[in-house]
Amino acid sequence: MKTKGDIDVRGARSDLDGRAPILLAELRSMGSEKNRAGMARYGINVDSAFGVSVYELRKIARRLGRDHELARDLWATGNHEARLLACFVDDPAAVTDEQMEKWASDFDSWDLCDQATTSLFDLTGHAWTKAAEWARREEEWVKRGGFALMAGLAVHDEAATDRAFRKLLPLIERAAADDRNFVKKAVNWALRNIGKRNRALNAAAIACAERILAAANKRAAGERGGDAGARCARWVATDALRELTSDKVRARLRRDAR
């Protein structure tokens, strides 16, 4: 019976840097079938996973430091945890447009997509361009990556202007009716994070959510029911409005504005 991701360390690509196979062996030793089962319950693809927690991977990343070449070789192993580790050790300044496209084409789980986009890609010089490009793409994981990038930028790009984020809102509106689970959750995530950035963007995001809700109700010819797209858009909007209009969020934004 094959377990722990069916990865044979001896079968790792012969041209990999020697450190990658060693780290792969370390990751294998840390994994467990219990963790793999838990990951699977959360919708993570465990076909190539050992069952190592992100917490443990981040500890290894702190030990290794930034290393673009090592990140490249870790990703090339195809192992789930090695690819997550690659996201944590890569140097954002060295990441190219081509690398982002290649890695995005390899996404096969929401956690890999989200860690790549919010722990690495959103820190690169290509983040804004890719967020807009990928949000228009149809591939499920690539499209999710576009909106996850927006969510990451809203938290990490402190220098970005409100205008830059407002330009993303039409993309969110357009994708709100995409009823694929992993896409709709990222669309909602992007809208909520933009709306929590400051008071002006909170107002803009609320207005965006209200437009999405109105369009969904019009599509459904009422405030309930409708096709899958209408129900999806209604959820994206109402869930965002619940958080963005909450006392907790508004109190924090008032404090931040002082």
ZIBELJO-V667326 format. One record per helix or strand. SS is the DSSP state (H for helix, E for strand). FROM is the first residue (numbers start at 1). LEN is the number of residues. If there is no record, write none. Layout:
# ZIBELJO-V667326
ss->{SS	SS}
from->{FROM	FROM}
len->{LEN	LEN}
This chain:
# ZIBELJO-V667326
ss->{H	H	H	H	H	H	H	H	H	H	H	H	H	H	H	H	H	H}
from->{4	9	18	33	54	68	80	92	97	110	121	127	140	162	181	199	228	247}
len->{3	3	13	9	11	9	10	3	10	10	3	9	17	14	15	22	17	11}
